[in-house]
Amino acid sequence: MPRVFLSQLGCPKNLIDGERMLGALVDAGYEVVRDPYEADVLLVNTCGFILPAKEESIEAILEAGEVKKRTKAKLVVVGCLSQRYRRELEAELPEVDLILGLEEEREIAACLDRLLGRMPSGFSWDGRYRLTPRHTAYLKLADGCDNRCTYCTIPLIRGPLRSVPLEDVLKEAGRLADDGVRELILVAQDTANYGRDIYGEPRLIEVLEALQKIEGLKWVRVLYAHPAHVSEELVRAFRELPKVLPYLDLPVQHISDRVLKRMGRRVSGGRIRKLVEMFRKDPDFCLRTTVLVGFPGETEEDFRELLEFIDDAEFDRLGVFPYFPEEGTPAASFPGQVPEEVRRGRAERVMEVQQEVSLRRNRRWVGRKLEVLVEGDGVGRSFRDAPEVDGVVYFEGKAKVGDFVEVQITKADPYDLYGVVLKI
């Protein structure tokens, strides 16, 4: 039985692709191992979104190449970086035995069989070898994106919006629930635009309503909702559907109308402010966002407007990226490119403001109770905490991984909460 080791990089959407590839390989008779030195195949699932992600992916390939020298394993590269830079990788990384684009990933088992000189074996693309804890899973609603923001490479890598039919989404959700998943996290390049390509209009609300009926699911979390496609009806669904967490990842990117227009975001600063106001009718609603600073033409006045908005809007969670000019995107050739040191300095200033905001939001929970999904010994996540990207709740008291417990919050810092388990 050939053994495969996966080096997984990138976002949750790419993680699902990695899980599907491993599922197909297990179905075809491969064994997944955790030690790269035990593997016959070293599989690197790359990210190619922005420069730091590309650099991290190259480093992972080079590390796998060092393992290959000692073990004689085959080195296979997949994912977004291989989709966009296949020729460059083939030319510059001769240690790589096979490079597959995104569309070829469905044939991963057949490709590895050929590479290893193995008899072809049957396999299915429907299964997943999950890399997340048993109680949590991601579900991809769609691939690709039609938004065409001027700085973004996703349409160049992933192509246009391609939604998964609703019935297939619900079938997969049911399978995951049957497998013990309690928290289901919906992802896509733009979850709020799910279904427009198939049904002529967004259908995220229908997904959320249908998930209410699936037994076993307790939490439904939504990531990556472009504010241009978040409607009043969707806001209402977050308030009224009991399994849908009062949490939304709403990547605003900026608040200046001038910058938003140059970014191609197709939403105004006024509309963004209105959305925040609507969600904040529930003062405990958790809003996560990302902002992009140093975009071409961004003035100090634009940036100050963003800082003031961040302080006023009080996002519970916020990530900031300094702009990187990505080849092939319109913004890379825009006039008014901001010097790198200014971009990085602005990102640091954003995080200084956000730390204060986050601490204010976290302190609101001191003295209150939160339901926490236990992740490990003395640590878990509340409705406010998506895996990997948000904070956690540290607690005193015994609790079983995968269980939900009530925690009395006693302390807060800018990122995490601390408390004591009240009951199991």
Number of C-alpha atoms within 10 A of each C-alpha: 9 16 19 24 22 22 18 21 21 18 12 20 18 18 20 21 20 27 19 22 27 27 22 26 30 22 19 19 15 20 16 19 15 12 10 20 17 16 23 22 28 26 25 24 26 28 25 24 18 17 14 12 16 18 13 16 26 19 12 19 24 15 12 26 22 13 19 21 11 9 15 14 22 23 21 24 27 25 28 26 24 24 22 18 14 16 12 10 17 15 9 9 14 10 18 20 15 16 22 21 18 16 11 13 20 18 17 22 26 19 18 20 18 12 14 13 9 12 8 13 12 11 19 17 17 10 18 20 17 18 14 14 12 16 20 23 21 23 19 20 25 24 21 18 23 16 19 18 20 18 24 23 21 22 18 16 21 18 13 17 22 19 22 17 14 18 11 11 19 18 12 15 21 18 13 24 22 14 12 16 23 23 25 23 18 24 24 24 24 24 25 26 26 30 23 16 16 15 12 8 11 18 18 23 19 13 17 21 15 14 22 17 12 15 11 16 22 18 20 23 23 25 23 19 23 21 23 19 16 18 14 11 10 17 16 13 18 21 16 12 16 15 19 23 20 24 22 22 22 25 21 22 22 26 24 19 16 15 23 19 15 19 21 16 20 16 17 20 19 11 13 20 15 12 18 17 13 13 21 15 10 11 9 15 20 21 21 24 20 18 19 21 26 27 27 23 15 18 15 11 10 18 21 14 14 21 20 13 17 21 16 11 15 21 22 25 24 23 17 19 18 19 24 22 19 17 12 13 18 18 22 18 13 15 9 12 18 17 12 13 11 13 21 17 13 22 20 15 13 24 17 12 15 23 18 15 21 22 17 16 21 20 18 12 18 16 12 12 16 21 16 24 27 24 21 13 14 19 20 26 23 20 19 24 23 20 14 8 11 16 19 23 27 24 22 15 15 14 21 14 17 20 14 21 21 17 25 22 23 16 16 21 16 18 17 18 25 20 24 19 21 12 12 12
